[in-house]
Amino acid sequence: MNTAGSVAYGWGALIVAAGVSFYYAKKEIDARRKDATLRGNRPLEKLTWEEKIAQQTTLGDKNLNPIQNSVPKEAFKPPEEKK
């Protein structure tokens, strides 16, 4: 059966390992973000979620694949309501 000391030692080792992993992962992620910013792949300003959605909808037409671009938007009309 595990003693209180062995349980505390196990949890302590786990916490230390997680902290060390977090430290090195954060350095790696920060370096990649800085590199992407310098290359221009990452925007400098922070956007709210509303601004991100608005930006995606304005840029959405440019990012459509060729099959979606082959059909003009005028061809898609909403169904008419029956009265």
Secondary structure, 3 states (H helix, E strand, C coil): CCCHHHHHHHHHHHHHHHHHHHHHHHHHHHHHHHHHHHHCCCCCCCCCHHHHHHHHHHHCCCCCCHHHHCCCHHHCCCCCCCC
